[in-house]
Every structure is written in structure tokens, then in C-alpha cells.
Amino acid sequence: MDMLPALPASQSEPHLPVIVVRSGDRARRRFVEFFTASLRNANTRAAYWHACTSFLDHCAAMGVDLEEIEPLHVAVYIERLSQLRSAPTVKQHVAAIRRLFDFLVVGQILPSNPAASVRGPSHVVTEGKTPILDANDVRLLFAQFDRARLSDLRDRAVLGVMSIASRGSVR
């Protein structure tokens, strides 16, 4: 493989995981295609590259070849990562690894996806980043509109619908 286009790497020759290289040209090509053909967003590509290469390097350090990776290997890696990183980061790693193996299965490099049954940590966001006005703030906002102006009536209507949708009702 002479050229590896658009891969996220700081150097001109990106680091391919050893176990991918050892698996042969078809596996190498499919691995590179995953990052160049299936991931359009550069930030996602870089994050998935980091997640997948970290996992595959971890497997290589354990002496496991690509064809030998099992759900247990993925689960151990995710468990160790959970001790070092936040839940959203770990969930992103799980998603990246799972998608890579799906791509390798579809490309007939592997018979099954060893990450398919592995679950990441639960993480629920209960509070959004956008602050919600309380009822008094909404009343103050609406009091500033001039009911004689058509544009103010329009803006008041739009904000009214938005505040009803977020709250259930506005007085």
C-alpha cells in the first residue's frame, strides 16, 4: 500500500497497528478504507483513529492477532479505559471499535464483530447546556413587546410557542 490518503496522523507516514499489518494486505486496505471512505467528518475520523489504534495496540501488546480478538478482549480494554477516562470518551471508543469491526466484517476480513456484545458505561445527560427561563423571566420578556407592532406580535408568538413547548404552559 503505497499511499494512505487523508489519515489523521502527525507524521507523513501514519502508524498502522501492528496486528493490522500482520493480517495482510486485504486487512490493511480495509482498515484504511474505514477511515478514508466511511468517515466523512475530519474530527470523527481523528477521534475514531485514536480509539481504534489505541485498542489494536493494546491487543498487540497482549499478543493477540486481529483474527483472535474476542468480546473478552474488547471488554477488558473498555473496563481499563473506564478507570482512566470519562464515560462519554469511553462510549466514543466503544462506538469507534464497534464500527471498525462492523466494517471489517462487511469486507469479509473477519467472520464476526467481537465488539457487538460489549457495552460501554451508562451516561445520561439530565441537564442541557441551554439555560431555561423561569416563568417570571418569561413574563418580563413578553412585557417588553409592543402589541401595536406587527413584528413584535410575530416575535411574541414565536417565543410563546417555544416556551410552551419547553415548559408545558406559560401564563
Buried (B, 14 or more C-beta within 10 A) or exposed (E): EEEBEEBBEEEEEBEBBBBBBEBEEEBBBBBBEBBBEBBEEEEBBBBBBBBBBBBBBBBBEEEBEBEEBEBEBBBBBBEEBBEEBEEEBBBBBBBBBBBBBBBBBEBEBBEEBBBEEBEBBEEEEEEEEEEEBEEEEBEEBBEEBEEEEEEBEEBBEEBEEEBEEEEEEBE
